[in-house]
Amino acid sequence: MTLSVDQLEEARRALDAPLFADLAGDAEVSFEFFPPKTEKMAQTLWQSIQTLAPLGPRFVSVTYGAGGSTRERTHATVARIQRETPLNAAAHLTCVEASKDEINQVAEEYWAAGVRHIVALRGDPPSEGAKFQARPDGYQNAADLVAGLKRLHPFEISVAAYPECHPDSADQAADLDNLKRKLDAGANRAITQFFFSPEAFFNFRDAAAAAGIDAEIVPGILPVSNVAQTRKFAGMCGAQIPAWMDRLFDGLDDHPDARKLIAATVAAEMVRKLYAGGVRHFHFYTLNRAELSFAICHLLGLRANGAKVEAAA
């Protein structure tokens, strides 16, 4: 039997060493959570923290709702992680619908609670589809916020980056210029919005380097288990969902376990390609669920270090 070129290529892949065989375990990870709305959601969150904490993440971050809508819940969640766990908690903070004095007060409360890491963001308007409008007495953008936070305390600061360009940016050059302003204002690193193509990240990393950006750029990884929800997220941040991914999840609405398996496979394959390209820090958007992120970390060679976190009472 004569094999076609495509079949030969597939056979070569099958004969190669397994993708995840004996990785060095030298990758580092961080995890993002969102503040829970109910007691049941709080239990899910703390179970996820309990599962992921033994992997020894560099930090875990907690999001801030559009328009600052989760400010109190974000603060309570971050403060509790910092107080009750061995983890380094990072708090998201945005410019939206708050004065500089109000934002500075929140930052001071974080500092008093022992929180030393802020994810500084412009933030999304409270109503979907609206354009961001800075308050006259507020921080005008993320770079302005970074500079303000640095004047308060020597916070470690992460900012956002957009491999496929922020929807509000005119083009990639303008987007990269904005990123450079945030880093020049004192940010330590950039964490990217999620993407589904390794090339999107590598091309962005190269473009950032060409623009004079030499800070760490960490890829943000979203294991997809709900395509409709992901499509909504993607529309808000400019990420592209490949047609093949839509087709891959088609017909799985009533098969949640199969969706999880496929989601882990797709995300793990991309992470492995990023690893092969020299990436050693991955930031996982967990959506407060541990299973998919934990599985991918395990494939990367990370193992629990024995650290324990008490579950919520």
Rosetta blueprint (number, residue, H / E / L):
1 M L
2 T L
3 L L
4 S L
5 V H
6 D H
7 Q H
8 L H
9 E H
10 E H
11 A H
12 R H
13 R H
14 A H
15 L H
16 D L
17 A L
18 P L
19 L L
20 F L
21 A L
22 D L
23 L L
24 A L
25 G L
26 D L
27 A L
28 E E
29 V E
30 S E
31 F E
32 E E
33 F E
34 F L
35 P L
36 P L
37 K L
38 T L
39 E H
40 K H
41 M H
42 A H
43 Q H
44 T H
45 L H
46 W H
47 Q H
48 S H
49 I H
50 Q H
51 T H
52 L H
53 A H
54 P H
55 L H
56 G L
57 P L
58 R L
59 F L
60 V E
61 S E
62 V E
63 T L
64 Y L
65 G L
66 A H
67 G H
68 G H
69 S L
70 T L
71 R H
72 E H
73 R H
74 T H
75 H H
76 A H
77 T H
78 V H
79 A H
80 R H
81 I H
82 Q H
83 R H
84 E H
85 T L
86 P L
87 L L
88 N L
89 A E
90 A E
91 A E
92 H E
93 L E
94 T E
95 C L
96 V L
97 E L
98 A L
99 S L
100 K H
101 D H
102 E H
103 I H
104 N H
105 Q H
106 V H
107 A H
108 E H
109 E H
110 Y H
111 W H
112 A H
113 A L
114 G L
115 V L
116 R L
117 H E
118 I E
119 V E
120 A E
121 L E
122 R L
123 G L
124 D L
125 P L
126 P L
127 S L
128 E L
129 G L
130 A L
131 K L
132 F L
133 Q L
134 A L
135 R L
136 P L
137 D L
138 G L
139 Y L
140 Q L
141 N L
142 A H
143 A H
144 D H
145 L H
146 V H
147 A H
148 G H
149 L H
150 K H
151 R H
152 L H
153 H L
154 P L
155 F L
156 E E
157 I E
158 S E
159 V E
160 A E
161 A E
162 Y L
163 P L
164 E L
165 C L
166 H L
167 P L
168 D L
169 S L
170 A L
171 D L
172 Q H
173 A H
174 A H
175 D H
176 L H
177 D H
178 N H
179 L H
180 K H
181 R H
182 K H
183 L H
184 D H
185 A L
186 G L
187 A L
188 N L
189 R E
190 A E
191 I E
192 T E
193 Q E
194 F E
195 F L
196 F L
197 S L
198 P H
199 E H
200 A H
201 F H
202 F H
203 N H
204 F H
205 R H
206 D H
207 A H
208 A H
209 A H
210 A H
211 A L
212 G L
213 I L
214 D L
215 A L
216 E E
217 I E
218 V E
219 P E
220 G E
221 I E
222 L L
223 P L
224 V L
225 S L
226 N L
227 V H
228 A H
229 Q H
230 T H
231 R H
232 K H
233 F H
234 A H
235 G H
236 M H
237 C H
238 G L
239 A L
240 Q L
241 I L
242 P L
243 A H
244 W H
245 M H
246 D H
247 R H
248 L H
249 F H
250 D L
251 G L
252 L L
253 D L
254 D L
255 H L
256 P H
257 D H
258 A H
259 R H
260 K H
261 L H
262 I H
263 A H
264 A H
265 T H
266 V H
267 A H
268 A H
269 E H
270 M H
271 V H
272 R H
273 K H
274 L H
275 Y H
276 A H
277 G L
278 G L
279 V L
280 R L
281 H E
282 F E
283 H E
284 F E
285 Y E
286 T L
287 L L
288 N L
289 R L
290 A L
291 E H
292 L H
293 S H
294 F H
295 A H
296 I H
297 C H
298 H H
299 L H
300 L L
301 G L
302 L L
303 R L
304 A L
305 N L
306 G L
307 A L
308 K L
309 V L
310 E L
311 A L
312 A L
313 A L
